[in-house]
Amino acid sequence: MRILAALSTLAFLACLHAQTTLSGDWVFVLSRFDQKNYQRMSLTQNGTDLTGKGRGVTLTGTVHGDKLECEAKPGDQTVKVTATFDGREIHGIASSSDGEQQLLAYREAPHAAPQTRTFEPEHFYRLFSGAIAPVLHINPGDTIKTWTVDAGGWDSSGKRRSNGGNPETGPFYIDGAIPGDALAITLNRVHLNRDSAISDGSLAANALDAYYFADLEKVKDFNADWTLDRERGVAHLKEPTAKLKDYTIPLRPMMGCIGVAPGGDMVYRSGFLGGFGGNMDYNEMREGVTLYLPVSQPGALLFIGDGHAAQGDGELTGDALETSMDVEFTVNLIPGGAQGQSFPRLENSEYIMAMGIAGSLNDALKGATTGLSRWLARDYGLNPAEIAAVLGTSMRYDIAEIVDPYVNVVAKVKKQALQPIPKQPTGSSRPR
């Protein structure tokens, strides 16, 4: 019995020692008033010596009991850290020439094995906001099966479930996501779940010459509702005019809105778009695409909605063929992946694509071209002259959206064109 008791005591002490060593992966949070900055750090404790490394940051110091004295160097700046380890978290003060900040650090929790989960929405939100409580916590790698209402709030059975204005399903909290990371959202399945869609019978004024628009005849009694023939894979007007009685278009289901919560206390209506994603209305947001969004809030808070049965470039009528949708998507986390990314990025089997979102077509085009240039610099290590050679010969542009508060232009290049160019080794690429 005495031997067993001694062994138990030794096991307890060994476990305690393993738990109290600071070696491992941590998230550091620096707070000043209502502003928080996040930094991943890998710490190594060797006796009383402590070293650490994060993106652009090194740390050296000592540990005596539960007390830490360290210096962190983000670039050329020096930050002195005085902190206490309580066995679970590190609490303290970080002091620099800019003043003092509160410091909290916690260990990164291991992620559970990926799983497929089904979510039945009950409420829908018409805001992108970090103040909305998550409907579900998910792990990186999880696949979610769910559904969305249409832009007016109607579900697959014709029941009104929300007011209009692109009501969203979600938000989903991705465990382990912190500001500075990126989400990779892959649309595995985007399927129509009803045979009707709503649209509009006039072109947007901002797509037309002002004098032409002013002289346009007002057409009475035009029904802009559509019938979706899912068996044949086409759509036609529900009550077509004589000239459009044989007019059909292929069904190309897509998602108009995918977004995360914007940073700080910012709140956007679900009709808006920006660096957080949102109402991007790009008709290539279809099955097989992977969308990369920068994370601005802990957990990211991912929203999805605004299904379209089909849409021409720019969403010229202000409403595409708006309908409800069954969707399945997989969410992965890229730690630090938002570095150098101002706007959403996408890829499918054929293209890599960078969005530019701005108040004018000219500025949106500049943002898209810059985003794609940064992508080539980061992932392929190309210099400016090499980027010019590639994009000057292979660039394509899509005008994704012109009718919402901002214009969305997509710059894209075929993966086939990039195939002969070696990528940077994993982990060696850096944002530019």
SEVEX-457406 format. One record per atom (N, C-alpha, C): residue in three letters; x, y, z. Coordinates in pm, whole numbers, plus 50000, padded with zeros to 5 digits. Example, Ala and Ser with C-alpha at 12.3 -4.5 7.8 and 13.67 -1.06 7.14 Angstrom:
// residues 2
ALA513194943150780;ALA512304955050780;ALA513204967050780;SER512854977550708;SER513674989450714;SER512905000350787;
This chain:
// residues 432
MET500834987950000;MET500005000050000;MET500865012650000;ARG501985012150084;ARG502845023750088;ARG503505026249952;ILE503875015149884;ILE504495016549753;ILE503505022749654;LEU502245017749658;LEU501225023249568;LEU500965037949596;ALA500945041549727;ALA500725055449763;ALA501865064149712;ALA503105059049725;ALA504265066749679;ALA504215068549528;LEU503855057549457;LEU503765058549311;LEU502675068549269;SER501545068249340;SER500465077749310;SER500915092049330;THR501675094349439;THR502175107849466;THR503125112349355;LEU504035103449313;LEU504955106849206;LEU504215109749075;ALA503195101749046;ALA502415103948924;ALA501715117448929;PHE501175120849050;PHE500495133749065;PHE501465145249042;LEU502675144149102;LEU503655154849087;LEU504115156148942;ALA504275144848873;ALA504675145348732;ALA503595151948647;CYS502345148348676;CYS501225154548604;CYS501175169448629;LEU501375173448756;LEU501335187648791;LEU502425195148718;HIS503645188948712;HIS504755195448644;HIS504445197048494;ALA503835186448435;ALA503505187148292;ALA502485198048264;GLN501565199948358;GLN500525209848339;GLN501035224048358;THR502075225648442;THR502505239148475;THR503635244048386;THR504265235348304;THR505255240448212;THR504575249448110;LEU505295259848070;LEU504705269447977;LEU504965265847832;SER505695255347807;SER505985251347669;SER504675247547598;GLY504545252347476;GLY503355249147398;GLY502855261147320;ASP501715259647258;ASP501115270047174;ASP500105278147254;TRP500235291447245;TRP499415300647322;TRP498825311347232;VAL497745317347280;VAL497185329447220;VAL497345340747319;PHE498025351447279;PHE498205363247363;PHE497195373947320;VAL496535379947418;VAL495565390547392;VAL495995402947468;LEU496275413547395;LEU496645426447455;LEU495465435847445;SER495065441647559;SER493865450047563;SER494205464047614;ARG493695473847544;ARG493755487747591;ARG492365493647571;PHE491685496547679;PHE490305501247676;PHE489455491047598;ASP488835494947487;ASP487955485547417;ASP488625479047297;GLN489945480847284;GLN490645475047170;GLN491465463047212;LYS491375452147133;LYS492115439947163;LYS492955436147041;ASN494165431747068;ASN495045426446964;ASN495425412147000;TYR495405403446898;TYR495625389146919;TYR496935384846852;GLN497645375946918;GLN498915371046864;GLN499115356546908;ARG499335347546812;ARG499715333946847;ARG501205333546878;MET501565326146984;MET502965324747024;MET503225310147060;SER504375305247017;SER504845292047059;SER505925294247165;LEU505665289747288;LEU506585291847399;LEU507385279247428;THR508645281247469;THR509505270147512;THR510115273747646;GLN509855265447747;GLN510435267447879;GLN511525257147903;ASN512715261947937;ASN513845253247969;ASN514365257448105;GLY513925250548210;GLY514255254748346;GLY513565267948375;THR514355278148408;THR513785291448435;THR513805300348311;ASP514395295348202;ASP514465303348079;ASP513205301347995;LEU512735312347937;LEU511525311947855;LEU511805319147723;THR511505312647613;THR511595318947481;THR510275316747408;GLY510025325447311;GLY508795324147235;GLY508935330147097;LYS508075325347007;LYS508105330446870;LYS506695330646815;GLY506355341946751;GLY505085343346682;GLY505325350046549;ARG504255353646478;ARG504405360346350;ARG504965374346371;GLY506245376246337;GLY506875389346350;GLY507225393146492;VAL507165383646587;VAL507425386746729;VAL508335376046787;THR509355380246864;THR510155370946944;THR510045374947090;LEU510225365247178;LEU510095367647322;LEU511215360447395;THR511815367047494;THR512805360747583;THR512515365347725;GLY512795356547822;GLY512555360247961;GLY512835348848055;THR512335350448176;THR512555340548280;THR511255337548353;VAL511235325648415;VAL510105321248496;VAL510635317248633;HIS510105323148738;HIS510455319448875;HIS509155316948950;GLY508875304148975;GLY507595300749037;GLY506475304048941;ASP505555312648984;ASP504455316548898;ASP504665330348835;LYS505875336048849;LYS506165349548800;LYS506935348948668;LEU506545357548574;LEU507205358448445;LEU507735372648426;GLU508985373648379;GLU509575386448340;GLU510125384448199;CYS509585391648103;CYS509945389147964;CYS510095402147886;GLU510745400947773;GLU510785411547673;GLU510305405747541;ALA509345412447480;ALA508865408547348;ALA509315418947247;LYS509695414447131;LYS510155423647026;LYS509325421746900;PRO508235429646887;PRO507515430046760;PRO508215439846667;GLY509005434646575;GLY509795443246488;GLY510915450046567;ASP511015463346554;ASP512055470946624;ASP511605475746762;GLN510355473246796;GLN509815477946924;GLN510145467947036;THR510285473047159;THR510505464447275;THR509325465847371;VAL508765454647411;VAL507635454447504;VAL508055446347626;LYS507965452447744;LYS508305445447868;LYS507045439347927;VAL507145426647962;VAL505985419148013;VAL506275414748156;THR505365418248246;THR505385413348384;THR504075406148408;ALA504145393248440;ALA502905385448444;ALA502995374348547;THR501825368248571;THR501685357048663;THR500965345648592;PHE501435333448616;PHE500805321548561;PHE500015314548670;ASP498695312948651;ASP497865307248755;ASP497625292148738;GLY498395285948649;GLY498215271848622;GLY497415269248497;ARG496635279348454;ARG495845278148332;ARG496125289548235;GLU496145301748289;GLU496295313548205;GLU497415322448257;ILE497895331048169;ILE498895341148206;ILE498195354648209;HIS498365361848320;HIS497785375248335;HIS498905384948369;GLY498845397048309;GLY499875406648344;GLY499735419648270;ILE500875426848264;ILE500935440048201;ILE502035439848096;ALA501745445647979;ALA502735447447873;ALA502985462347858;SER504225466547878;SER504575480747876;SER505525483747761;SER505245494747691;SER506095499047581;SER506075514247577;SER506715520047477;SER506715534547463;SER505315540047436;ASP504395531247394;ASP503015535447369;ASP502145534847495;GLY502715530247607;GLY501945529247730;GLY501755514747772;GLU500815512647864;GLU500565499347918;GLU499315493147857;GLN499375479747845;GLN498215471947802;GLN498045460047895;GLN496795456247914;GLN496505444047988;GLN496835432047901;LEU497425421847964;LEU497805409847890;LEU497095397647947;LEU496535389747856;LEU495955376847889;LEU496475366847786;ALA496905355247833;ALA497315344747740;ALA496685331547781;TYR496245323947682;TYR495645310947709;TYR496155300947606;ARG496165288347647;ARG496645277847557;ARG495635275347444;GLU496185272147327;GLU495305268147218;GLU494795254047244;ALA493495252547244;ALA492905239447269;ALA493005230747145;PRO493245217847160;PRO493265208947044;PRO491865207846984;HIS491805206546853;HIS490525205546785;HIS490075191046778;ALA488775189046790;ALA488215175646776;ALA488285171346630;ALA488155158346608;ALA488175153146472;ALA487015159046393;PRO487215162346265;PRO486125168046185;PRO484905159046181;GLN483755165346180;GLN482515157746173;GLN481515165246087;THR480485158146043;THR479405164145966;THR478215166346058;ARG477685178546056;ARG476605182146148;ARG475465188446068;THR474265185746111;THR473075191446049;THR472505202146140;PHE472235213946084;PHE471695225046162;PHE470365229346102;GLU469325229646188;GLU467995234146148;GLU467785248346200;PRO467825258446113;PRO467675272246161;PRO466255275246207;GLU466145283446310;GLU464855288046360;GLU464725303146349;HIS465865310046358;HIS465865324646347;HIS466845328646238;PHE466585339946175;PHE467425344846067;PHE467775359446096;TYR468985363246060;TYR469495376446098;TYR469795384745975;ARG469475397645984;ARG469685406745871;ARG470815416545899;LEU471745412245984;LEU472925420146017;LEU474155411246016;PHE475295417145980;PHE476595411046006;PHE477165418246127;SER477265411046240;SER477635417546366;SER478255407446461;GLY479245412046537;GLY479835403746640;GLY479005403146766;ALA477915410846772;ALA477065411046890;ALA475985400346887;ILE475855393146776;ILE474825382746765;ILE475375369646822;ALA474615363646913;ALA475055351146976;ALA475115339946872;PRO476165331846875;PRO476285320946777;PRO475205310446796;VAL474755304746685;VAL473735294146690;VAL474365280546709;LEU475675279546678;LEU476355266446686;LEU477855268746690;HIS478535261446779;HIS479995261146780;HIS480455249446695;ILE481395251946606;ILE481915241246521;ILE483435241346527;ASN484035229946497;ASN485485228646492;ASN485985230646349;PRO487215235546334;PRO487795235846199;PRO487755222046136;GLY487355221546012;GLY487225208845942;GLY485825203245941;ASP484935208846024;ASP483555204046028;ASP482815207445899;THR481865198945865;THR480955201245752;THR479555203545807;ILE478895214045758;ILE477565217845805;ILE476555216045693;LYS475465209145724;LYS474335207945633;LYS473195216445689;THR472685225745609;THR471635234445658;THR470845239845539;TRP470035249945560;TRP469255255945453;TRP469055270845480;THR468655277945375;THR468475292345385;THR467115296245328;VAL466605307445377;VAL465415313445316;VAL465855322345200;ASP464895327145122;ASP465255336145012;ASP465445350345062;ALA465755359544973;ALA466065373345012;ALA464885380345077;GLY463675375345051;GLY462495381245113;GLY462065374545241;GLY462755363645280;GLY462435356845405;GLY461545344745391;TRP461315339745267;TRP460415328445244;TRP461205315445235;ASP460675304745296;ASP461375291945295;ASP460895283145179;SER461325270545177;SER461035261545066;SER459565258045054;SER458825259145164;SER457395255645163;SER456505267645136;GLY457105279345116;GLY456325291445093;GLY455915298545220;LYS456525294845332;LYS456215301245459;LYS457175312845483;ARG456615324145530;ARG457435335845562;ARG458095333545697;ARG459435333545697;ARG460195330745820;ARG460945342845873;SER460995353645794;SER461755365445834;SER461305377245748;ASN461575389245794;ASN461445400845708;ASN462485399945597;GLY462265407645492;GLY463175407445378;GLY464465415045404;GLY465355414345304;GLY466635421045318;GLY467785411445339;ASN467735399945267;ASN468795389745276;ASN468965383945417;PRO467925378345477;PRO468085371845609;PRO469065360145599;GLU469935359145701;GLU471045349645699;GLU470825338145796;THR471335326445759;THR471435315045850;THR472765316145925;GLY472735313346056;GLY473925314646140;GLY473665324846249;PRO474735329846314;PRO476135327746281;PRO476715315246348;PHE477725309546282;PHE478445297846332;PHE479775302446391;TYR480055297846513;TYR481295301446583;TYR482325290646557;ILE483455294446495;ILE484505284746464;ILE485505284846578;ASP485535274246656;ASP486415273546772;ASP487875275046730;GLY488585283446802;GLY490005285646775;GLY490295296946680;ALA489295302346612;ALA489525313346518;ALA489735326446594;ILE490775333846560;ILE491045346846620;ILE491315357046510;PRO491195369946541;PRO491495380046441;PRO492905378246383;GLY493015379646252;GLY494265377246183;GLY494305363846112;ASP493415354546152;ASP493275341846081;ASP492425343845956;ALA492295333445879;ALA491365333345766;ALA490535320645772;LEU489295321745728;LEU488455309845709;LEU488525305645563;ALA488525292545542;ALA488385286945408;ALA487065279345406;ILE486085285045337;ILE484725279445334;ILE484515273045198;THR484365259945195;THR484155252745069;THR482685249145055;LEU482085253344945;LEU480685249944918;LEU480635236244850;ASN480215226244926;ASN480125212644874;ASN478835210244797;ARG477775216744844;ARG476455214244786;ARG475615226944793;VAL475105231444680;VAL474195242944674;VAL473035238544584;HIS471935234344648;HIS470825228344574;HIS469525236144595;LEU468805237944486;LEU467475243944493;LEU466545234744571;ASN465665240744652;ASN464705232544726;ASN463255236544702;ARG463035244344594;ARG461665247544553;ARG461665251044405;ASP460475253144350;ASP460335255044205;ASP459985269344167;SER460265278944254;SER459915292844223;SER461025302244268;ALA461085313844200;ALA462035324244236;ALA461395337844208;ILE461825347744283;ILE461335361344262;ILE462475369844206;SER462115380044129;SER463125388944072;SER462525402844057;ASP463035410643962;ASP462565424343942;ASP462515427043792;GLY461665436343752;GLY461435438943610;GLY462085451443557;SER463105456743622;SER463765468743570;SER465255468243598;LEU466025474543510;LEU467475475243527;LEU467825486043629;ALA468925483943698;ALA469385493543798;ALA469815506543730;ALA469445517743790;ALA469755530743732;ALA471245533143719;ASN472025528143815;ASN473455531043812;ASN474205522843708;ALA473485514143633;ALA474105506743524;ALA473795512943388;LEU473035523743387;LEU472555529543263;LEU472925544243251;ASP472965548943127;ASP473085563243103;ASP471875570243164;ALA472115581443233;ALA471045588243307;ALA469915592543216;TYR470235597543094;TYR469175602143003;TYR468385590442949;TYR469075579442920;TYR468365567542873;TYR467425562442981;PHE467905561943104;PHE467085556943214;PHE465855565743235;ALA466045578943227;ALA464935588143250;ALA463835586543144;ASP464235582343022;ASP463255581142913;ASP462635567342902;LEU463045558042989;LEU462525544442977;LEU461025543843005;GLU460345536142923;GLU458905534242942;GLU458655525643066;LYS457675529443144;LYS457275521343260;LYS456345510243213;VAL456795497843229;VAL456015486443181;VAL455045482043291;LYS453785481943257;LYS452745478043353;LYS452475463143344;ASP452095457443458;ASP451605443643466;ASP452625433143421;PHE453915436443434;PHE454935426443404;PHE455205418243529;ASN455095405043518;ASN455325395943631;ASN456765391043625;ALA457565395043725;ALA458985391543728;ALA459265378743806;ASP458205371043840;ASP458425358143906;ASP458855347743803;TRP459645337943852;TRP460175327643763;TRP459785313843813;THR459665304643719;THR459455290543750;THR460775283143728;LEU461135274943825;LEU462385267443820;LEU462065252943785;ASP462455248843667;ASP462245235043622;ASP463505227143661;ARG463485221443779;ARG464685214643829;ARG464985201843752;GLU463965195643698;GLU464195183243622;GLU464955186143493;ARG464575196943424;ARG465225200443298;ARG466445209443320;GLY466565215343440;GLY467705223943469;GLY467625237643406;VAL466385242843389;VAL466215256043329;VAL465185264043408;ALA465165277143383;ALA464165285943442;ALA463485293743331;HIS462195296943353;HIS461465305443258;HIS460515314243337;LEU460125325443278;LEU459195334443345;LEU457885327143374;LYS457335330143492;LYS456085323643532;LYS454945327643441;GLU454895340343404;GLU453875345543312;GLU454585353443203;PRO455195346743108;PRO456005353743008;PRO455155361942912;THR455755372442858;THR455125379842748;THR455225371342622;ALA454535375442519;ALA454525367742394;ALA455945366242338;LYS456755376742348;LYS458095376242292;LYS459065367842377;LEU458735365842502;LEU459625358242590;LEU459075344442625;LYS458045339942552;LYS457415327242589;LYS458345315242572;ASP459345316242487;ASP460295305342468;ASP461655308342530;TYR461735319042607;TYR463015322942667;TYR463255314742794;THR464355307342795;THR464745299742914;THR466225302542943;ILE466615300543069;ILE468015301943107;ILE468425289643189;PRO469695285743182;PRO470145274343263;PRO470135277843411;LEU469785268343494;LEU469885270043639;LEU471355268943680;ARG471825278743756;ARG473205278543808;ARG473135283243954;PRO472705274444045;PRO472515278544184;PRO473795284144246;MET473665294844323;MET474785301544385;MET474325308044515;MET475285311844599;MET474975318944722;MET475385333644707;GLY474435342544733;GLY474735356844722;GLY475475362344842;CYS475215356944962;CYS475795362145085;CYS476555351345162;ILE477815353845189;ILE478595346145286;ILE479495356345354;GLY479395357445485;GLY480175367645553;GLY480495363845696;VAL481465370845751;VAL481815369445892;VAL481555382845961;ALA481585382846093;ALA481345395146168;ALA482485405046142;PRO482165417646112;PRO483225427646094;PRO483905430846227;GLY485025437846220;GLY485815440546340;GLY485195450646432;GLY485665450646558;GLY485225460346658;GLY483725459646682;ASP483115471346693;ASP481665472146714;ASP480925475046585;MET481575473246472;MET480925476346345;MET479785466646317;VAL478715472046261;VAL477535464146225;VAL477125468246083;TYR476895458445998;TYR476435461145862;TYR475145453545836;ARG474225459945767;ARG473035452745721;ARG473465442145621;SER472655431745608;SER473045420345526;SER472995423245376;GLY472615435445339;GLY472715439545200;GLY474095445145166;PHE474955447045268;PHE476265453145247;PHE477325442545218;LEU478415447045161;LEU479565438545134;LEU480835446345165;GLY481925438845191;GLY483185445245224;GLY484245434745247;GLY485295438545321;GLY486365429245350;GLY485895417045427;PHE484775418245497;PHE484215407045574;PHE483395397545486;GLY483295400445357;GLY482435392645268;GLY481075399245259;GLY480035391945296;GLY478695397645295;GLY477995395345163;ASN477275405645117;ASN476405404545000;ASN477225406344872;MET478085396744842;MET479025398044731;MET478365395444596;ASP477315387344593;ASP476525384844472;ASP477375381144351;TYR478355372544370;TYR479205368044260;TYR478655354944208;ASN478375354344079;ASN477685342444027;ASN478575330144013;GLU479825331044055;GLU480685319144064;GLU480785313744207;MET479965319244298;MET479925314044435;MET479025301744436;ARG479535291244372;ARG478755279344344;ARG479415267044405;GLU478805255544383;GLU479385243044431;GLU480825241644383;GLY481705237744475;GLY483095235444440;GLY484005247144468;VAL483455259044494;VAL484305270644521;VAL484725270644667;THR485945275744693;THR486405278144829;THR486605293144845;LEU485965298744946;LEU486015313044974;LEU486905315345096;TYR487825324845084;TYR488725328245194;TYR488325341845251;LEU487975342045379;LEU487555354345444;LEU488455357245564;PRO488915369745579;PRO489715373345696;PRO488855373845821;VAL489385368845932;VAL488665368446060;VAL488945381346137;SER487875387546188;SER488015400046264;SER487495399146406;GLN486805388146439;GLN486255386146572;GLN486625372046621;PRO486815370046751;PRO487005356346800;PRO485865347246755;GLY486205335746698;GLY485175326646649;GLY484685329746509;ALA485065341246455;ALA484725345746319;ALA483245349446303;LEU482325340946351;LEU480875342746337;LEU480485343246189;LEU480245331446134;LEU480005329645992;LEU478505329345961;PHE478095337345862;PHE476705338245816;PHE476635333645670;ILE475475328045630;ILE475265324245491;ILE473805325845454;GLY473525330345330;GLY472145332145287;GLY472065337545146;ASP470855342145107;ASP470625348844979;ASP470925339644861;GLY470215328444852;GLY470405319344740;GLY469825324644611;HIS470525322144501;HIS470085326144367;HIS470045313844278;ALA468945311944207;ALA468865300844111;ALA469725303543989;ALA469885316243955;ALA470745320643844;ALA470915335643856;GLN471995340743797;GLN472235355343799;GLN473225359143691;GLY472915369443616;GLY473875375043522;GLY474915383343596;ASP475975387043528;ASP477015395143590;ASP476445408443639;GLY476825412143762;GLY476445425143816;GLY475115425543888;GLU474315414943879;GLU472965414743937;GLU472205427343894;LEU472055429043762;LEU471605441643704;LEU470215446043744;THR469335436843782;THR467985440843821;THR467855443443970;GLY468945442044043;GLY468875443944188;GLY468415431644261;ASP467715422844193;ASP467315409744245;ASP467645399544139;ALA468425389444175;ALA468655378244083;ALA467415369344090;LEU467525356844053;LEU466415347644072;LEU466485342744217;GLU465845350544304;GLU465965348644449;GLU465135336644493;THR465785327544565;THR465085315544608;THR465735309844734;SER465065300344798;SER465625293444914;SER466565282344866;MET467395277344957;MET468445268144914;MET468795258245024;ASP469135245944984;ASP469795236345072;ASP471295237545048;VAL472065238945156;VAL473505241045140;VAL474285231645231;GLU475455227845185;GLU476415220345265;GLU477785226645243;PHE478465230045352;PHE479765236345339;PHE480715231145447;THR481995231545415;THR483055227545508;THR483895239745542;VAL484195241445671;VAL484945253045717;VAL486295248645771;ASN487365254145716;ASN488705251845767;ASN489305265045813;LEU490285264045903;LEU490915275745962;LEU492355276645915;ILE492775288645873;ILE494165291045834;ILE494745300945934;PRO495505296246034;PRO496075305346134;PRO496975315846067;GLY496715328546099;GLY497495339346041;GLY497245341645894;GLY496245335045837;GLY496035335345692;GLY495505348245637;ALA495065357545723;ALA494525370145673;ALA495605380545646;GLN496865377345676;GLN497935386945655;GLN498015390945508;GLY497945403945483;GLY498015408945346;GLY496735407645268;GLN495635403545331;GLN494365401845260;GLN493375412445305;SER492975421045213;SER492005431645246;SER490585427845209;PHE490435419545103;PHE489115416045053;PHE489015400845036;PRO487815395745016;PRO487645381344999;PRO488425376144878;ARG488865363544891;ARG489505356344782;ARG488785343044761;LEU488885337644640;LEU488205325244609;LEU489095316744519;GLU488775303944513;GLU489345295344410;GLU488385283944381;ASN488415279544256;ASN487695267344219;ASN488665258744139;SER488175248944068;SER489075239843997;SER489805246743883;GLU489285258343839;GLU489855264843720;GLU490635277543749;TYR490195285643847;TYR490755298943869;TYR491125301244015;ILE492095310544037;ILE492185317544164;ILE491635331544139;MET490915337144239;MET490145349444218;MET490265358544339;ALA490485371344314;ALA490565381244421;ALA489535391944396;MET488785395344501;MET487765405644490;MET488325419444526;GLY487745429544462;GLY487955443344502;GLY486615449744524;ILE486385455344642;ILE485075460844678;ILE485265475544713;ALA484545484344644;ALA484755498744665;ALA483525506444616;GLY483595519644633;GLY482475528144595;GLY482395531044447;SER483435527844370;SER483425530244227;SER484005518244155;LEU483655517144028;LEU484185506143947;LEU485695506943937;ASN486215519043922;ASN487655520943909;ASN488395516344035;ASP487915520544152;ASP488575516744277;ASP488425501844306;ALA487275496144270;ALA487085481744291;ALA488035473744203;LEU488245478244079;LEU489175471443990;LEU490595472144046;LYS490975483844100;LYS492315485144161;LYS492475475544279;GLY491435474644362;GLY491495465744478;GLY491635451244437;ALA490895447144332;ALA490955433244286;ALA492325430044228;THR492865439044146;THR494185436744086;THR495265436144193;THR495175445144290;THR496155445144401;THR496055432144480;GLY494845427644508;GLY494665415344584;GLY495255403344513;LEU495045402444382;LEU495595391144308;LEU497125392044300;SER497645404144288;SER499105406044285;SER499725401644417;ARG499105405544528;ARG499605401344660;ARG499555386144676;TRP498535380044623;TRP498385365544632;TRP499545358644559;LEU499865363444439;LEU500965357444363;LEU502315359744432;ALA502475371444494;ALA503715374244566;ALA503845365044687;ARG502755363044760;ARG502805354944882;ARG502975340144853;ASP502155334744764;ASP502135320244745;ASP503155315244643;TYR503565324044550;TYR504505319644447;TYR505855326744458;GLY505955336644545;GLY507215343644564;GLY507625352044443;LEU506665356244361;LEU506995363944241;LEU507335378344276;ASN508295384044203;ASN508615398144221;ASN507695406544132;PRO507705419944147;PRO506755428244071;PRO506835426443919;ALA508035424743864;ALA508155422843720;ALA507565409443677;GLU507775399143758;GLU507215386043726;GLU505695386143735;ILE505175393243836;ILE503715394543848;ILE503155401543725;ALA503825412143680;ALA503365419443561;ALA503355410343439;ALA504365401843426;ALA504415392843311;ALA503245382943313;VAL502915377943433;VAL501835368143444;VAL500465374743424;LEU500185385243502;LEU498855391243494;LEU498645398943364;GLY499705404443309;GLY499575411643182;GLY499205402643067;THR499405389643082;THR499095380242974;THR497935370843005;SER497505370143131;SER496495359943165;SER495345365243250;MET495345378043284;MET494315383643372;MET492935383543306;ARG491925380543386;ARG490525382043346;ARG489795389543457;TYR488785397343419;TYR487985404643517;TYR486515400743504;ASP485835399443617;ASP484375398143622;ASP483815409843701;ILE482725415543654;ILE482005425443733;ILE480925417843808;ALA481165415543936;ALA480275406844014;ALA479025414044060;GLU479165426544102;GLU478075433444170;GLU478175448444146;ILE477055454544101;ILE477055469044083;ILE475855475944147;VAL474895468344200;VAL473635474544243;VAL473515476544394;ASP474425470844471;ASP474365472444615;ASP475225484444657;PRO475415486944786;PRO476105499344825;PRO477505500744766;TYR478165489644733;TYR479505490344676;TYR479595481744551;VAL480565484844468;VAL480835477144347;VAL481815465944382;ASN481605454244322;ASN482485442644343;ASN483045438144209;VAL484355439044195;VAL485055434344076;VAL485935422644116;VAL485995412344032;VAL486805400444058;VAL487925399743954;ALA489165399144000;ALA490315396543913;ALA490675381943927;LYS490905375243815;LYS491155360943823;LYS492185356643718;VAL492855345643748;VAL493825339843655;VAL493665324743660;LYS493815318443545;LYS493625303943539;LYS494765296643610;LYS494395286143683;LYS495405277943748;LYS496315271243645;GLN495775268543527;GLN496585262343422;GLN497745271443384;ALA497505284743383;ALA498575294043350;ALA499655294143458;LEU499255291643583;LEU500205291843695;LEU500895278443718;GLN500425268043651;GLN500915254543679;GLN502435253043664;PRO503085259743565;PRO504545258143554;PRO505335265743660;ILE504685274243738;ILE505395282543834;ILE505395275443969;PRO506575272644027;PRO506595265644158;PRO506065274444269;LYS505295268444357;LYS504795275644474;LYS505875276744580;GLN505695286744669;GLN506565287944783;GLN506385275544871;PRO507465270444934;PRO507315259445030;PRO506345263245141;THR505565253845188;THR504595256345293;THR505275262345415;GLY504725273545462;GLY505245280045581;GLY506305290345553;SER506825290945427;SER507865300645398;SER507345313245333;SER506065312845284;SER505525324545219;SER505245335445322;ARG505305347745276;ARG505055358845367;ARG504195369145294;PRO503355376145368;PRO502515386245304;PRO503345398045256;ARG502855404445151;ARG503545416145098;ARG502545427145069;
